[in-house]
Amino acid sequence: MEKQRENWGSKFGFILAAAGSAVGLGNIWKFPYIAGENGGAAFILVYLISILMIGIPIFISELIIGRKSQLNVVGAYKKLSNNSPFWSIVGYMGIFTAFVILSYYNIVAGWSLGYFFEAIKGTFNEFTTVELASNYFSNQTSNTFWIISWQFLFIALSVYVVFSGVRKGIEKYSKLLMPILLVILISLAVWGISLKGSSAGLTFLFKPDWGSINGRVILIALGHAFFTLSLGMGAIITYGSYFRKDENILTSALWVVFLDTFIAIVAGIAIFTSVFSMGFNPAEGPGLIFNVLPTVFNKMPGGNIFGTLFFLLLFIAALTSAISLLEVITSYFVDQKKHSRHWVVLVAAFVTFLVGIPSAMSFGLLKDFQFFQKNFFDIMDFLSANILLPGGGLLIAIFIGWKFGYRKSMGALESGSEGWLQANIFFAIVGKKVPAKKLSIGNIWFVFVKYVAPILIALVFLKSIGVI
């Protein structure tokens, strides 16, 4: 007798697990520094609009593909496309994307775990200047033993969670880790706001400088809105496949997107109130987290506690994302190849660890290895963030909007969402003269998926490869 496929134990469990997948280094590490580089509040406003125009439509689309098929990303495309060879390849691209991202994501996640222990040891007390913190970080990341050890330990923790399955592993630990993450993050934000001079950080985040908005900023915001929700890598399709058919996709998606966006903004509050209160530059780029913040922690009251909690937060965010990527690979081999979950998790983790070693050594022994002026880590990052993710997202929009079509998509979305899809969100503004059916939430969603999202994602893709 064939073993029944797992489902989420509850809608709450799914929301926390999916939010955990979306909430990662992109929210805590990347979002603050790109907001700092691109005008703060003005960038955030464009980012929020981008979430509405790309993030929500594609997120819902991935959930539909997963729940309708009840299969992994490859099986989902095969089933819903009637075994189309092209769409099967798109499914395999999702597996490949998850594999590529996980191979180097574990490296940065290992940094966060390593710095959590550095904070506990009191290492940050030595960082009287950003230069000292930067030199220390460079020395650590060029130390092959240090970086690979933390990479291995982080992968081992990811394996421990995914090894136990959907309910007993991913859902169980998401219910534990996500509330801890929220409590730590809110506490850090409140602490940051209480610091003298923190109001400058709040002004930077919430008072827009409209002059800073240009085409480049808009495209960066569109790209990050796409990246931060874990779109285009198969994770949401995989999580959606464990969704029961009577659950409301629309409200679940909105809750996940809300949590992801809320966490990114609160992380910005926690970081920039601290940075401004200590008189540092918010536009430090990627080094903001590992170079500037440890120096900030050294100078602020209670900095040892603050630093320890922050890197614990960063580690938890990285872990909840990594387990979703590992599950993308695992679910394929369990569903399609009928292999044991335990065996697949161990082999997949070991292979990603081996493939990640050149990325880990890109800051030390292999730092002089360059291809098109990029080291191995940069190549993997460019391949995933600039080609695979936007490419995967574009194909998802095309699949739902043009291949799967209106009737099937709406039918899949309506299960568990009755009443919500027919609501006319513009009724209060335009009055009774506009037929409710034409401006229902469901119809508006489909228009964005079929027409708006593909155009915007294509622009992001063209920018990412240097065409525009």
Kinemage of the C-alpha trace (Angstrom):
@kinemage 1
@onewidth
@group {chain A} dominant
@subgroup {mainchain}
@vectorlist {calphas} color= white
{ca met a 1} P 0.000 0.000 0.000
{ca glu a 2} L 1.420 3.368 -1.044
{ca lys a 3} L 2.214 5.670 1.848
{ca gln a 4} L -0.049 8.720 2.035
{ca arg a 5} L 1.706 12.004 1.335
{ca glu a 6} L 2.096 14.361 4.289
{ca asn a 7} L 0.097 17.559 4.811
{ca trp a 8} L 0.547 20.512 7.128
{ca gly a 9} L -1.006 19.891 10.505
{ca ser a 10} L -2.673 23.320 10.550
{ca lys a 11} L -3.005 26.530 8.580
{ca phe a 12} L -1.039 28.294 11.318
{ca gly a 13} L 1.787 25.793 10.873
{ca phe a 14} L 1.872 26.388 7.133
{ca ile a 15} L 1.898 30.184 7.560
{ca leu a 16} L 4.834 30.053 9.958
{ca ala a 17} L 6.729 27.546 7.795
{ca ala a 18} L 6.144 29.532 4.586
{ca ala a 19} L 6.969 32.787 6.366
{ca gly a 20} L 10.130 31.092 7.621
{ca ser a 21} L 11.018 30.171 4.055
{ca ala a 22} L 10.485 33.768 2.939
{ca val a 23} L 12.140 35.340 5.966
{ca gly a 24} L 15.857 34.787 5.654
{ca leu a 25} L 19.117 36.549 5.047
{ca gly a 26} L 17.309 38.623 2.418
{ca asn a 27} L 15.232 40.288 5.151
{ca ile a 28} L 17.782 40.678 7.919
{ca trp a 29} L 21.029 41.043 5.933
{ca lys a 30} L 20.189 42.233 2.427
{ca phe a 31} L 17.075 44.404 2.861
{ca pro a 32} L 18.610 46.836 5.387
{ca tyr a 33} L 21.766 47.456 3.375
{ca ile a 34} L 20.022 47.926 0.014
{ca ala a 35} L 17.504 50.238 1.703
{ca gly a 36} L 20.472 52.127 3.153
{ca glu a 37} L 22.119 52.399 -0.251
{ca asn a 38} L 18.970 53.516 -2.071
{ca gly a 39} L 17.380 56.275 -0.041
{ca gly a 40} L 15.687 54.561 2.908
{ca ala a 41} L 11.999 55.488 3.035
{ca ala a 42} L 11.611 56.174 -0.679
{ca phe a 43} L 13.047 52.755 -1.494
{ca ile a 44} L 10.786 51.071 1.069
{ca leu a 45} L 7.698 52.641 -0.488
{ca val a 46} L 8.660 51.384 -3.949
{ca tyr a 47} L 9.450 47.994 -2.404
{ca leu a 48} L 5.977 47.758 -0.837
{ca ile a 49} L 4.333 48.605 -4.160
{ca ser a 50} L 6.507 45.936 -5.789
{ca ile a 51} L 5.316 43.368 -3.246
{ca leu a 52} L 1.730 44.105 -4.306
{ca met a 53} L 2.463 43.997 -8.035
{ca ile a 54} L 4.827 41.012 -8.187
{ca gly a 55} L 5.172 39.346 -4.796
{ca ile a 56} L 1.563 38.520 -3.956
{ca pro a 57} L 0.476 37.458 -7.477
{ca ile a 58} L 3.433 35.083 -7.972
{ca phe a 59} L 3.251 33.746 -4.412
{ca ile a 60} L -0.420 32.812 -4.924
{ca ser a 61} L 0.463 31.257 -8.284
{ca glu a 62} L 3.107 29.013 -6.709
{ca leu a 63} L 0.662 27.894 -4.021
{ca ile a 64} L -1.886 27.023 -6.702
{ca ile a 65} L 0.639 24.923 -8.637
{ca gly a 66} L 1.691 23.094 -5.474
{ca arg a 67} L -1.754 22.466 -3.986
{ca lys a 68} L -3.422 21.523 -7.261
{ca ser a 69} L -0.772 18.917 -8.039
{ca gln a 70} L 0.011 17.714 -4.500
{ca leu a 71} L 3.502 16.990 -5.848
{ca asn a 72} L 7.053 18.298 -5.834
{ca val a 73} L 8.054 21.048 -8.266
{ca val a 74} L 8.964 18.648 -11.119
{ca gly a 75} L 5.922 16.439 -10.607
{ca ala a 76} L 3.696 19.507 -10.353
{ca tyr a 77} L 4.669 20.899 -13.746
{ca lys a 78} L 4.470 17.456 -15.346
{ca lys a 79} L 0.994 16.785 -13.982
{ca leu a 80} L -0.547 20.195 -14.668
{ca ser a 81} L 0.969 20.475 -18.156
{ca asn a 82} L 0.000 16.932 -19.212
{ca asn a 83} L 3.636 15.802 -19.299
{ca ser a 84} L 4.853 18.652 -21.483
{ca pro a 85} L 8.636 18.215 -21.993
{ca phe a 86} L 9.188 21.976 -21.799
{ca trp a 87} L 7.368 22.461 -18.512
{ca ser a 88} L 9.049 19.374 -17.077
{ca ile a 89} L 12.378 21.095 -17.746
{ca val a 90} L 11.052 24.176 -15.908
{ca gly a 91} L 10.367 21.921 -12.932
{ca tyr a 92} L 13.919 20.594 -13.012
{ca met a 93} L 15.138 24.182 -13.182
{ca gly a 94} L 13.417 24.752 -9.819
{ca ile a 95} L 15.365 21.839 -8.303
{ca phe a 96} L 18.605 23.156 -9.784
{ca thr a 97} L 17.890 26.674 -8.480
{ca ala a 98} L 17.285 25.418 -4.942
{ca phe a 99} L 20.490 23.372 -5.120
{ca val a 100} L 22.607 26.297 -6.360
{ca ile a 101} L 21.235 28.727 -3.768
{ca leu a 102} L 21.607 26.263 -0.909
{ca ser a 103} L 25.228 25.524 -1.822
{ca tyr a 104} L 26.352 29.108 -1.138
{ca tyr a 105} L 23.526 30.222 1.175
{ca asn a 106} L 24.938 27.818 3.759
{ca ile a 107} L 28.162 29.823 3.684
{ca val a 108} L 26.604 33.134 4.730
{ca ala a 109} L 24.334 31.299 7.170
{ca gly a 110} L 27.458 29.750 8.678
{ca trp a 111} L 28.882 33.249 9.141
{ca ser a 112} L 25.795 34.207 11.138
{ca leu a 113} L 26.128 31.132 13.350
{ca gly a 114} L 29.844 31.776 13.821
{ca tyr a 115} L 29.241 35.411 14.723
{ca phe a 116} L 26.587 34.370 17.244
{ca phe a 117} L 29.315 32.541 19.144
{ca glu a 118} L 31.780 35.401 18.579
{ca ala a 119} L 29.249 37.694 20.269
{ca ile a 120} L 28.912 35.293 23.194
{ca lys a 121} L 32.725 35.201 23.585
{ca gly a 122} L 32.854 39.010 23.708
{ca thr a 123} L 34.891 39.376 20.511
{ca phe a 124} L 32.962 42.528 19.567
{ca asn a 125} L 34.528 44.320 22.537
{ca glu a 126} L 37.715 44.594 20.444
{ca phe a 127} L 35.994 46.457 17.590
{ca thr a 128} L 36.589 50.119 18.366
{ca thr a 129} L 36.461 51.013 14.649
{ca val a 130} L 34.742 49.646 11.559
{ca glu a 131} L 38.177 48.995 10.080
{ca leu a 132} L 39.073 46.636 12.925
{ca ala a 133} L 35.752 44.803 12.569
{ca ser a 134} L 36.226 44.584 8.802
{ca asn a 135} L 39.748 43.200 9.139
{ca tyr a 136} L 38.580 40.592 11.639
{ca phe a 137} L 35.747 39.500 9.352
{ca ser a 138} L 38.151 39.235 6.400
{ca asn a 139} L 40.542 37.135 8.458
{ca gln a 140} L 37.775 34.788 9.606
{ca thr a 141} L 36.233 34.292 6.167
{ca ser a 142} L 39.673 33.602 4.663
{ca asn a 143} L 40.285 30.934 7.308
{ca thr a 144} L 39.308 27.700 5.544
{ca phe a 145} L 38.806 25.725 8.748
{ca trp a 146} L 36.621 28.412 10.358
{ca ile a 147} L 34.324 28.958 7.413
{ca ile a 148} L 33.886 25.296 6.417
{ca ser a 149} L 33.329 24.226 10.030
{ca trp a 150} L 30.443 26.658 10.467
{ca gln a 151} L 29.109 25.756 7.031
{ca phe a 152} L 29.063 22.071 8.028
{ca leu a 153} L 27.423 22.726 11.394
{ca phe a 154} L 24.709 24.855 9.817
{ca ile a 155} L 23.947 22.174 7.226
{ca ala a 156} L 23.801 19.556 9.987
{ca leu a 157} L 21.146 21.608 11.800
{ca ser a 158} L 19.122 21.956 8.579
{ca val a 159} L 19.316 18.186 8.085
{ca tyr a 160} L 18.103 17.588 11.636
{ca val a 161} L 14.896 19.549 10.917
{ca val a 162} L 14.092 18.192 7.433
{ca phe a 163} L 15.023 14.625 8.434
{ca ser a 164} L 11.872 14.341 10.566
{ca gly a 165} L 9.432 15.226 7.802
{ca val a 166} L 6.834 17.941 7.206
{ca arg a 167} L 4.775 17.903 10.413
{ca lys a 168} L 7.308 16.533 12.896
{ca gly a 169} L 10.226 18.436 11.408
{ca ile a 170} L 9.570 21.570 9.328
{ca glu a 171} L 6.220 22.548 10.870
{ca lys a 172} L 7.236 21.683 14.435
{ca tyr a 173} L 10.423 23.721 14.357
{ca ser a 174} L 8.853 26.589 12.404
{ca lys a 175} L 6.290 26.935 15.196
{ca leu a 176} L 9.182 27.137 17.657
{ca leu a 177} L 11.678 29.254 15.706
{ca met a 178} L 9.417 31.874 14.117
{ca pro a 179} L 7.889 33.133 17.407
{ca ile a 180} L 11.409 33.294 18.894
{ca leu a 181} L 12.540 35.276 15.849
{ca leu a 182} L 9.641 37.717 16.194
{ca val a 183} L 10.192 38.242 19.923
{ca ile a 184} L 13.939 38.877 19.448
{ca leu a 185} L 13.387 41.205 16.487
{ca ile a 186} L 10.714 43.317 18.178
{ca ser a 187} L 12.833 43.500 21.335
{ca leu a 188} L 15.818 44.704 19.317
{ca ala a 189} L 13.682 47.297 17.527
{ca val a 190} L 12.305 48.636 20.840
{ca trp a 191} L 15.829 48.713 22.241
{ca gly a 192} L 17.099 50.569 19.186
{ca ile a 193} L 14.305 53.153 19.381
{ca ser a 194} L 15.182 53.810 23.032
{ca leu a 195} L 18.741 54.873 22.154
{ca lys a 196} L 19.679 58.541 22.078
{ca gly a 197} L 19.745 59.811 18.496
{ca ser a 198} L 17.641 56.944 17.147
{ca ser a 199} L 15.071 59.375 15.713
{ca ala a 200} L 17.451 60.038 12.810
{ca gly a 201} L 17.202 56.365 11.895
{ca leu a 202} L 13.396 56.476 12.001
{ca thr a 203} L 13.398 59.577 9.814
{ca phe a 204} L 15.671 57.824 7.335
{ca leu a 205} L 13.289 54.856 7.189
{ca phe a 206} L 9.920 56.605 7.153
{ca lys a 207} L 10.386 60.090 5.699
{ca pro a 208} L 10.807 59.672 1.920
{ca asp a 209} L 13.280 61.662 -0.116
{ca trp a 210} L 11.415 61.564 -3.421
{ca gly a 211} L 14.445 62.791 -5.292
{ca ser a 212} L 16.217 59.492 -4.592
{ca ile a 213} L 13.697 57.509 -6.656
{ca asn a 214} L 14.866 56.711 -10.180
{ca gly a 215} L 14.662 53.844 -12.632
{ca arg a 216} L 17.559 52.002 -11.001
{ca val a 217} L 15.985 52.155 -7.527
{ca ile a 218} L 12.644 50.936 -8.875
{ca leu a 219} L 14.238 47.929 -10.570
{ca ile a 220} L 16.254 47.070 -7.439
{ca ala a 221} L 13.064 47.234 -5.346
{ca leu a 222} L 11.212 45.025 -7.840
{ca gly a 223} L 14.041 42.508 -7.792
{ca his a 224} L 14.261 42.373 -4.019
{ca ala a 225} L 10.492 42.055 -3.612
{ca phe a 226} L 10.790 38.973 -5.768
{ca phe a 227} L 13.850 37.553 -3.986
{ca thr a 228} L 12.656 38.119 -0.422
{ca leu a 229} L 9.531 35.940 -0.781
{ca ser a 230} L 11.509 32.875 -1.943
{ca leu a 231} L 9.823 33.018 -5.349
{ca gly a 232} L 11.064 31.178 -8.412
{ca met a 233} L 13.081 28.539 -6.546
{ca gly a 234} L 10.414 25.880 -6.019
{ca ala a 235} L 10.109 26.383 -2.255
{ca ile a 236} L 6.574 27.797 -2.226
{ca ile a 237} L 5.381 25.251 -4.811
{ca thr a 238} L 6.795 22.504 -2.569
{ca tyr a 239} L 5.229 23.935 0.589
{ca gly a 240} L 1.965 24.467 -1.300
{ca ser a 241} L 1.934 20.791 -2.243
{ca tyr a 242} L 1.487 19.912 1.435
{ca phe a 243} L -1.521 22.257 1.607
{ca arg a 244} L -4.962 20.686 2.173
{ca lys a 245} L -7.431 21.425 -0.608
{ca asp a 246} L -9.956 23.086 1.704
{ca glu a 247} L -7.528 25.740 2.985
{ca asn a 248} L -7.847 29.365 1.869
{ca ile a 249} L -4.867 30.102 -0.401
{ca leu a 250} L -5.597 33.817 -0.633
{ca thr a 251} L -5.657 34.580 3.092
{ca ser a 252} L -2.696 32.261 3.748
{ca ala a 253} L -0.640 34.040 1.100
{ca leu a 254} L -1.543 37.455 2.491
{ca trp a 255} L -0.522 36.412 6.002
{ca val a 256} L 2.848 35.105 4.801
{ca val a 257} L 3.555 38.222 2.731
{ca phe a 258} L 2.525 40.436 5.651
{ca leu a 259} L 4.860 38.624 8.071
{ca asp a 260} L 7.748 38.712 5.605
{ca thr a 261} L 7.337 42.437 4.928
{ca phe a 262} L 6.751 43.265 8.594
{ca ile a 263} L 9.936 41.455 9.614
{ca ala a 264} L 11.997 43.220 6.940
{ca ile a 265} L 10.799 46.656 8.064
{ca val a 266} L 11.213 45.915 11.793
{ca ala a 267} L 14.728 44.646 11.039
{ca gly a 268} L 15.368 47.992 9.352
{ca ile a 269} L 14.138 49.798 12.462
{ca ala a 270} L 16.360 47.705 14.758
{ca ile a 271} L 19.435 48.213 12.597
{ca phe a 272} L 19.140 51.843 11.507
{ca thr a 273} L 18.129 53.261 14.877
{ca ser a 274} L 21.291 51.667 16.273
{ca val a 275} L 23.499 52.729 13.360
{ca phe a 276} L 22.327 56.359 13.430
{ca ser a 277} L 22.435 56.591 17.220
{ca met a 278} L 26.129 55.630 17.117
{ca gly a 279} L 26.870 57.996 14.215
{ca phe a 280} L 27.659 55.431 11.511
{ca asn a 281} L 26.914 55.542 7.795
{ca pro a 282} L 23.768 53.572 6.769
{ca ala a 283} L 25.019 53.162 3.169
{ca glu a 284} L 27.850 50.765 3.986
{ca gly a 285} L 26.546 48.105 1.609
{ca pro a 286} L 26.932 44.346 2.226
{ca gly a 287} L 29.371 44.993 5.076
{ca leu a 288} L 26.659 46.683 7.153
{ca ile a 289} L 25.851 43.530 9.151
{ca phe a 290} L 29.290 41.964 9.697
{ca asn a 291} L 31.494 45.073 9.764
{ca val a 292} L 29.432 47.999 11.002
{ca leu a 293} L 26.987 46.383 13.432
{ca pro a 294} L 29.620 44.615 15.582
{ca thr a 295} L 31.288 48.021 16.012
{ca val a 296} L 27.916 49.548 16.886
{ca phe a 297} L 27.323 46.816 19.477
{ca asn a 298} L 30.693 47.577 21.067
{ca lys a 299} L 29.802 51.238 21.521
{ca met a 300} L 26.165 50.990 22.633
{ca pro a 301} L 24.791 50.297 26.128
{ca gly a 302} L 24.126 46.577 26.558
{ca gly a 303} L 25.859 45.891 23.268
{ca asn a 304} L 26.984 42.370 24.208
{ca ile a 305} L 23.398 41.285 24.762
{ca phe a 306} L 22.187 43.176 21.705
{ca gly a 307} L 24.865 41.624 19.472
{ca thr a 308} L 24.251 38.078 20.713
{ca leu a 309} L 20.502 38.376 20.143
{ca phe a 310} L 20.961 39.914 16.703
{ca phe a 311} L 23.150 37.128 15.344
{ca leu a 312} L 20.878 34.516 16.933
{ca leu a 313} L 18.071 36.220 15.014
{ca leu a 314} L 20.097 36.138 11.792
{ca phe a 315} L 20.888 32.446 12.287
{ca ile a 316} L 17.219 31.530 12.874
{ca ala a 317} L 16.145 33.456 9.777
{ca ala a 318} L 18.789 31.669 7.702
{ca leu a 319} L 17.832 28.251 9.093
{ca thr a 320} L 14.106 28.566 8.321
{ca ser a 321} L 14.964 29.475 4.717
{ca ala a 322} L 17.585 26.760 4.295
{ca ile a 323} L 15.231 23.985 5.389
{ca ser a 324} L 12.738 25.043 2.712
{ca leu a 325} L 15.444 24.835 0.037
{ca leu a 326} L 16.542 21.412 1.251
{ca glu a 327} L 12.905 20.283 1.212
{ca val a 328} L 12.589 21.270 -2.479
{ca ile a 329} L 15.334 18.764 -3.342
{ca thr a 330} L 14.106 16.152 -0.869
{ca ser a 331} L 10.480 16.169 -2.015
{ca tyr a 332} L 11.504 15.510 -5.621
{ca phe a 333} L 13.434 12.344 -4.819
{ca val a 334} L 10.798 11.142 -2.341
{ca asp a 335} L 7.866 11.762 -4.716
{ca gln a 336} L 9.343 10.958 -8.102
{ca lys a 337} L 12.032 8.400 -7.272
{ca lys a 338} L 10.362 6.856 -4.201
{ca his a 339} L 13.543 7.054 -2.145
{ca ser a 340} L 13.561 7.160 1.650
{ca arg a 341} L 13.345 10.697 3.063
{ca his a 342} L 16.154 10.005 5.523
{ca trp a 343} L 18.520 8.767 2.829
{ca val a 344} L 17.670 11.633 0.452
{ca val a 345} L 18.164 14.342 3.093
{ca leu a 346} L 21.590 13.035 4.049
{ca val a 347} L 22.813 12.638 0.457
{ca ala a 348} L 21.392 15.994 -0.706
{ca ala a 349} L 22.957 17.809 2.233
{ca phe a 350} L 26.322 16.129 1.687
{ca val a 351} L 26.372 17.006 -2.024
{ca thr a 352} L 25.414 20.656 -1.401
{ca phe a 353} L 28.130 20.807 1.255
{ca leu a 354} L 30.752 19.561 -1.219
{ca val a 355} L 29.574 21.891 -3.988
{ca gly a 356} L 29.598 24.770 -1.495
{ca ile a 357} L 33.250 24.292 -0.547
{ca pro a 358} L 34.616 26.303 -3.518
{ca ser a 359} L 32.240 29.135 -2.546
{ca ala a 360} L 33.458 28.931 1.037
{ca met a 361} L 37.077 29.089 -0.129
{ca ser a 362} L 36.401 32.055 -2.437
{ca phe a 363} L 37.454 34.365 0.402
{ca gly a 364} L 40.668 32.485 1.152
{ca leu a 365} L 42.550 29.882 -0.863
{ca leu a 366} L 40.495 30.443 -4.045
{ca lys a 367} L 40.163 34.219 -3.821
{ca asp a 368} L 42.394 34.702 -6.851
{ca phe a 369} L 40.296 32.340 -8.967
{ca gln a 370} L 38.253 34.718 -11.122
{ca phe a 371} L 35.875 34.204 -14.015
{ca phe a 372} L 34.573 37.393 -15.626
{ca gln a 373} L 35.984 39.200 -12.568
{ca lys a 374} L 33.864 37.117 -10.184
{ca asn a 375} L 34.997 34.511 -7.683
{ca phe a 376} L 33.148 31.196 -7.307
{ca phe a 377} L 30.835 32.545 -4.599
{ca asp a 378} L 29.928 35.560 -6.752
{ca ile a 379} L 29.282 33.333 -9.779
{ca met a 380} L 26.815 31.168 -7.850
{ca asp a 381} L 25.126 34.253 -6.416
{ca phe a 382} L 24.875 35.900 -9.844
{ca leu a 383} L 23.564 32.723 -11.478
{ca ser a 384} L 20.779 32.300 -8.937
{ca ala a 385} L 19.783 35.887 -8.147
{ca asn a 386} L 20.116 37.315 -11.649
{ca ile a 387} L 19.166 34.445 -13.944
{ca leu a 388} L 17.505 31.469 -12.243
{ca leu a 389} L 15.184 33.294 -9.818
{ca pro a 390} L 13.748 35.908 -12.198
{ca gly a 391} L 13.680 33.303 -14.979
{ca gly a 392} L 11.771 30.885 -12.779
{ca gly a 393} L 9.339 33.585 -11.656
{ca leu a 394} L 8.684 34.688 -15.220
{ca leu a 395} L 7.929 31.107 -16.258
{ca ile a 396} L 5.559 30.667 -13.297
{ca ala a 397} L 3.588 33.740 -14.397
{ca ile a 398} L 3.494 32.490 -17.989
{ca phe a 399} L 2.432 29.012 -16.881
{ca ile a 400} L -0.486 30.229 -14.759
{ca gly a 401} L -1.535 33.098 -17.020
{ca trp a 402} L -1.096 31.516 -20.442
{ca lys a 403} L -0.751 27.723 -20.088
{ca phe a 404} L -2.955 26.758 -17.130
{ca gly a 405} L -5.382 29.550 -17.988
{ca tyr a 406} L -8.117 31.548 -16.319
{ca arg a 407} L -10.723 28.837 -15.786
{ca lys a 408} L -8.390 26.259 -14.211
{ca ser a 409} L -6.508 28.854 -12.154
{ca met a 410} L -9.660 30.378 -10.713
{ca gly a 411} L -11.104 26.937 -10.037
{ca ala a 412} L -7.965 25.965 -8.124
{ca leu a 413} L -7.948 29.231 -6.196
{ca glu a 414} L -11.643 29.121 -5.302
{ca ser a 415} L -11.352 25.948 -3.217
{ca gly a 416} L -11.422 27.232 0.352
{ca ser a 417} L -11.540 30.859 -0.800
{ca glu a 418} L -15.222 31.245 -1.673
{ca gly a 419} L -16.503 34.737 -0.973
{ca trp a 420} L -13.060 36.288 -0.916
{ca leu a 421} L -12.442 36.010 -4.644
{ca gln a 422} L -15.745 37.635 -5.599
{ca ala a 423} L -15.292 40.589 -3.263
{ca asn a 424} L -15.142 43.899 -5.103
{ca ile a 425} L -12.275 45.759 -3.423
{ca phe a 426} L -13.055 48.961 -5.322
{ca phe a 427} L -16.759 49.040 -4.472
{ca ala a 428} L -16.450 51.713 -1.815
{ca ile a 429} L -14.581 53.979 -4.226
{ca val a 430} L -16.330 53.522 -7.572
{ca gly a 431} L -19.851 52.658 -6.457
{ca lys a 432} L -22.438 50.297 -7.934
{ca lys a 433} L -21.844 51.276 -11.552
{ca val a 434} L -18.872 48.912 -11.798
{ca pro a 435} L -19.921 45.237 -12.008
{ca ala a 436} L -18.482 43.296 -9.089
{ca lys a 437} L -17.347 40.404 -11.297
{ca lys a 438} L -15.040 42.565 -13.361
{ca leu a 439} L -13.213 43.998 -10.379
{ca ser a 440} L -13.279 40.983 -8.097
{ca ile a 441} L -10.103 40.122 -6.229
{ca gly a 442} L -9.755 36.936 -8.250
{ca asn a 443} L -9.955 38.723 -11.594
{ca ile a 444} L -7.526 41.438 -10.524
{ca trp a 445} L -5.057 38.796 -9.344
{ca phe a 446} L -5.241 37.004 -12.696
{ca val a 447} L -4.683 40.199 -14.684
{ca phe a 448} L -1.555 40.926 -12.650
{ca val a 449} L -0.263 37.366 -13.114
{ca lys a 450} L -0.955 37.244 -16.848
{ca tyr a 451} L 0.091 40.737 -17.889
{ca val a 452} L 1.661 42.945 -15.204
{ca ala a 453} L 4.008 40.546 -13.378
{ca pro a 454} L 5.635 39.099 -16.550
{ca ile a 455} L 6.471 42.577 -17.849
{ca leu a 456} L 7.942 43.721 -14.526
{ca ile a 457} L 9.889 40.494 -13.994
{ca ala a 458} L 11.239 40.718 -17.536
{ca leu a 459} L 12.504 44.232 -16.783
{ca val a 460} L 14.207 42.978 -13.613
{ca phe a 461} L 15.755 40.123 -15.577
{ca leu a 462} L 17.059 42.429 -18.324
{ca lys a 463} L 18.552 44.753 -15.716
{ca ser a 464} L 20.161 41.888 -13.828
{ca ile a 465} L 22.028 40.680 -16.934
{ca gly a 466} L 23.058 44.195 -17.876
{ca val a 467} L 20.827 44.745 -20.920
{ca ile a 468} L 19.143 47.821 -19.408
